Amino acid sequence: MANKRILAVLSALLIAGVTSSGAHAQVRNEVYGSVGTDGVGLGYGYGISQHFGTRVEVSGFSYSHGFSAGDMHYDANLRLIHGSLLGDYFPAPSFFPIRLTVGVLVGADQLSGNATGSQGTYTFNGVTVPTQGESVHASLKFPAVRPYVGIGFGHNPNAKEGLSMAFDAGVAIGKPSVTFDVPQNIASAAGAQNVAAEEQNLRSKASKFPVYPIVKVSLTYRFF
């Protein structure tokens, strides 16, 4: 439902921009590079009118990061790779540089890794069992399509040709799903109830991240 609402807003922005584009004959294009909490990105922007613009971009990065949930510690890797379709609205572009941005992110962002044993053992809900040479794997996967809302400045369709800076701050909305893979031999030794308890610890961890914050700066180049 949230994605449909975002798409409806984007459509409204595009329609409104096209109908008002006659007031601004010189529509500009832009290309830009960005860096922020969703990685390094490249993008293209199109100024529809004085008040509206649209952008597409691709961003991503990979980062090793350990985390704990319950009795388990994981050596994990955060991998973000997604494309974005964004609509910008400038309420007063000549006097007030701040814009509102809505859009959607499409990709395969996830945090995944293996549990680290202690002296050849794993502990499930207080019960310690041997690893038997096998690994416990966990992953937190964000939805493939997530709505985005934010504010920022820059990417202004009325900006002069040449280089400029832009800034974005917003959130991608969508709680990650959890996968907890325990080899059968380890699960049998630990007991189903204890394995389920550790999986619930992971789900509780994931529930703390209903949104992913995105803050980025961009270097842009505008041209006709």
N, C-alpha and C positions, 0 to 999 in steps of 0.2 A: 504493500500500500504506500509506504513512504517513497519507494522508487518511482511509482506512478505519479505521485504528487510532484516530485522533483522534475520528472520529464514534462509534466504539464506546465510547470513554471518556466522551464527552458523553452518550450514551444511558444508560450505567451511572450517571453522576452524577444524571441526571434521575430514573431509576427509584429509586435509593437515596434521593434527596431526597423523592420522593412518599411512599415507604413510611415515612419517619421524620417526616413533617410534622406528625403528630398531637401531637408533643412541643412544638410551637411554634405555637399557635393563631393568633397575629397575624402573618400573612405580609405583608411590606411590598413596596411598589413604589418605584422610584426613577427619576428622570430626571437626566441629567448632561451637562455640556459638558466637553470635554477639549482639551488642546493638547500636542503632542509631536512626535516625529520622523516620525510618519505624518500630520501635519497637524492641522487643527482638526476636532473631531468632536462628534457628538451621539449620545446613547445612552439606552437604557431597560433597567432591570434588574428582575428579579423574584426575591425571596427564597423559595426552595422550602421550606427548613427552616433549622434553626439552623446546619447545616454546609454547605449547598449553595445556590448561586444560579446564575442564568443571565442572560446579557445579550446584547443586540443593539445594534450601533452602526454608524454611517457616518462615515468620516474621509476627509480629502483635502487636498491643497494642490498648488501648482505653483511651481517654482523654477528660474530660469535658472542653469545651471552648465556651464562649459567643462571638457573633459577631453581628454587625449592618449592615443593608443595607437599604438605604432610611430612611423612618420614623419608621422602625421596628427594634427591638432588639430581638435576639434569644438566648435562653439557649440551647446550642447544645452539641453534643457529637461527637468527631472525632474517628471513628473506622477503623483501618487498619488491614486487614488480607489477606495475599496473598502468593502465591508460586512463586518462580523465577527459571527460567532456564537460566544459564549464561555460556558464553564462554569467556575464558581469552587468550590473546595473549601477550607473552613476547618477544619483539624485540631482546633483548640481555640479557638473564637471568643471565649470569655469570658476567656481568659487569654493567648492568643498571637494578635495581630492579623494575622499574615502568612497569606496564602492562596496556593494553587496555582491556576493558570489554564491551561486548554487550550481550543483552538477552531480555527476555520478562517476564513481571509480569502478573500473572493471579489471580484475586481475586475480592473482593467486598468492596473496600475502599470507605468510604463515610463520610460526615459530615451532621448530621441531628439534628433537634430539633424543639421546639415549640416557637412561638413568645411570648414575655412577655408583658402583658397588663399593663397599668398605671391606677390605680384606677378603674379597671373593664372596661377599654376601649382599643381599638386598633386605631391606626392612619394610614390611607391609603392615601398617597399622599396629606397630609394636612387635610384630612377629618377624624374626630374622630367619632367612632361608638362604642356602647356597645358590650362587648364580648358575652353576653347572655349565659354565662356559657360554651362556646365552645372555642376550641383552633385552632389557625392557625399553620399549620405544614409546614416546608420547609426542603428540602434535596438537597445536592450537591453530586452526585455520579460520581466517576471516571470510565472510561471505564473498562470493565471486563478484557480486554487484552491490555497491554500497552508495547511499546518498552522501553528498558533501554539502556543507553550509559553512560560510565564512565571510570575513571582511578583509579589506586590504586597500592598498593604494598602488598606483601605477597601472599599466596596460590601458591607459586612457586613450580612447579613439581620437581625442582632440590634441594629443601631444604632438610636438614637432618631430620632423624626421630626424633620425639619428639615435644615439645611445641614451638610455635612461635606466633607472632602477625601479623595481617593483617589490612589494612585500605582501605576503598572504598569511593569515592566521585563521584556522578553522578546524573542523572535525569531520572525519569520515565515520558514519554511523553504522554499527553492526557488530554484535558480540560474536567472538570466535566460537566455533564448534570444537569439541575435544575428541581425540582418538587416543586410546590407551591400549597398546599391544603388549600382552604378557605371554611369553612362551608357555605352552601347556604344562611342561614339567615344573616350572616355577610356580604357576598358578595353583597346581594341585598341592604343592608343598606348603604354600602360604595360606590356602583356603579361599574359597570364593568370596566370603564375606569380607575378608581383609583386602583382597584385590579390589572389590567394589568400593571399599572405604577410601583407598588411595585414588581411585578414579574420581570419586566425588570430591576429593581434595583438589584435583586438577580442575574440575568443573567450577568449583568455588573460586579458584584462581582466575579462570577465564571470565567469570561473571563480573569481575571488578574492572573489566575493560570493555564497556558497551560502546565506547567511541575511541578512535585513534586520533590524537592531536597532530595536526599538520601545520607547521610553521616553516616558512621558506622565504628566501630572498632570490631575486632574479635580476639578471642583466639582460636588457631587451634592446633590440634594434628595430626601429620603425621605418617603413618605406611605403611609397605609394603603390 
